[in-house]
Structures are given as structure tokens and as C-alpha cells.
């Protein structure tokens, strides 16, 4: 099967002058995709590569926030989002509307990121158009095709379609090799979220919500949006238990716009004096809150990658993770869906001298130069 390649960035600067022009089309539709694709788009501009941006708007409002944060103006906007949309409906609309974009832009490469329905649908259309696919953040696996659903199967299928798989870690590369992906189609780059965070944390924190500016004491930052947690009260009840045990702690909970999340959170937490419910935060605000927090509770995949970069531990409210590097490095811990387990592990994390906390190691997700490596590989 061969071995995956690693790009260490030590390439002769004179190589750039001999590279021919290339057209790259990036396609994404959600907030996390925008964050992780932004470093690639900016690296294209630095390398003077023609890069067109197509957004599907699978998540309209949250996507637009990220485009503004990173100064990205889409060349094409498919605007597929509809109320109460299903993954299949999103895929169908993306497939139908993306084909003429590819025909018009004639890219040499189409880049997708991660495991969204937009990413899979775009890769499938590119395959039918005989356009080479590059998969950013390839090789993440839980080995359970139903968890998370449908993300696990989306990313597996994209890997089979891709001509280049940009693995964020050695473990991700090994997963691809084990599935039969040839080594010459795999490059270990680090994760582009580290690039994005480095850029954001250099900015001064600026909170649009005055309540965030006046917070004192310790903060527990909470996010929840997974289908398996929608409408389930265990997270909210665990937060109440944690606050009872730690009177110096305030919980900050940016509430996902999905009504199934909002209704439960509002019913169980809105009247709690030390719970601050907010709308989804702009990424710079969220990044600085992660850095400021004493502990993070989350069911997000991206937060597991971001926690080592900001130096804050995260309790992952899921039973499995496709990012075991975060757990192995000590920055993340799986706590599942049990109210009691969430409270127990959070209590350990909030006790400063807990003997049950392993030492956290170095950041397993890279050095902040993944975007450069991806563009360099495409040009090479």
C-alpha cells in the first residue's frame, strides 16, 4: 500500500517561481468548514493561485458570520438551505446546482473539507465531471458507520473519490492506508483549524454581548448540537448540578439555532442565575472564550481539535470520537451521555489538584502551517 507522505515545509523557495498557474474551486457550506478552509484560501492568495469559492450555504447565517470574519467573498452561492432540511435533501440540491458551476469554472482541483453532506455531494459531482478532488481533513474515523451520522459515511465516501487526501495526523493517514488508499494519495499536513486559531487569537478579544464582557470568576463553556443530543435534557441537568457544586462558576452556553436544542435549553436553563445563554457567537468571540474557560463541555468534533491550541481541556459528550489524538494527548476526555458521568468528570476538572487528571501533552493537531502545505502539494 505504500506510506503516506509528510510535508515538513522545508522546500526551496525558488521552486515557487517555476510552478504553472492552476485553478482551484473550494466548496463548503457550514461554519466549521469555513473556519478550516479559510487558511487554504488565504494560502492560495499568497501563492498567487487562482482560487474560486463556492458556498452551498447548508447553514446560512452561521456560514455568513465566518465569511465576514475571514474576509472571504464567495464567487458562487448555491443557497441550498431550507427550513427543517434533511441531509438527503441538501445533497440533492447541491448535486443539482453545483454541476453548472464546475462546468463554468473548469477547475483543475475541487477541494472539500471534512465530513458534511455538502462536502460529499460536491465530491461526487466533481467525480462525475472528472475533476480531481482534494479532501482536507481526511482519514478521521470512528469505525462505526452510524456514529456520527451521517458524517462517518460522508468522509469515508469522500476518501474513495479523492485524488489527494490531506490527513491532519499520522493516525488519520494510517486509517486511510488501512482502507486501501494508495500512499501517494495521502499527505500528512496538520489540521487547518490550528492555522485559523493562530490568526484569530492574535486579535484583541471583542465581545458583542455585554454580559460576556462583565463576566467574573471561572467559566465553563458549553456547546451541544449533535443529533444524538437534540432534545435530551441530560446536558442541561448536568450543568445545573455542576453549578450547585461550584458557586464560583458561570456556564456560558451559545445555543445552536436548531429548535430541538433551543427549546430544551430554554426550558431547563433560562432561569438559572449563573447560566448565560447566548446566540451562536462569532468565531473570534468563541475562540477567546475557549481560551478563557476553565473547562469546556462539548459534543463538537472541531472543539476537540481547538482545545489543545487554546490550552483548555474539553469533556466530550459523546461515546465515540474520530479524534482519539485529543484524548490520548490528555486534552479531551469522553464522558458520553450520562448526567452523572458528565458531573463527575467536570468536578474532577474543576478541582485544581485532581489526581485523576492526566498531564496534557503537546498539540497533536499541528503547527499552524497546514494550509500552506496543502496548496504546495497541489502545485507540486
Number of C-alpha atoms within 10 A of each C-alpha: 11 12 15 21 17 17 16 12 12 6 10 7 7 8 10 14 8 7 13 9 12 15 15 25 22 24 28 28 29 22 22 21 24 26 23 25 27 23 26 25 25 19 21 23 13 11 17 12 19 14 21 19 19 20 28 26 24 26 18 17 14 21 21 18 16 21 17 11 15 19 10 15 14 14 13 15 18 18 16 21 19 13 6 9 11 11 14 12 14 19 20 14 18 27 18 13 17 21 15 11 16 18 11 8 14 15 21 15 21 26 24 28 27 24 24 24 26 30 28 27 25 28 29 20 20 24 17 9 13 11 19 18 27 27 27 30 26 30 29 24 23 15 14 12 14 11 18 22 14 16 19 21 21 20 24 20 16 27 26 15 19 26 20 26 31 31 29 24 23 20 17 24 27 19 17 25 19 11 13 12 24 17 18 14 20 29 25 25 31 27 26 29 30 27 24 25 21 16 14 18 16 9 10 10 15 13 17 11 12 9 11 15 11 8 12 10 10 17 22 24 22 24 20 21 18 17 15 14 17 17 17 15 16 14 26 19 17 19 24 17 17 21 20 12 11 13 11 12 19 23 25 21 23 18 22 19 15 14 13 15 20 18 14 17 23 13 11 15 19 13 10 14 10 18 19 19 19 14 12 17 19 17 20 22 19 16 22 19 21 25 19 16 22 20 23 27 26 23 27 18 16 15 24 29 24 25 22 24 26 20 18 19 26 33 24 26 25 21 13 17 23 18 21 19 20 26 19 14 17 18 27 25 22 21 24 16 19 15 18 16 15 24 21 15 16 21 17 14 20 17 11 10 9 11 9 9 15 11 9 17 12 13 20 22 24 20 15 20 22 32 26 22 22 28 21 19 13 13 15 10
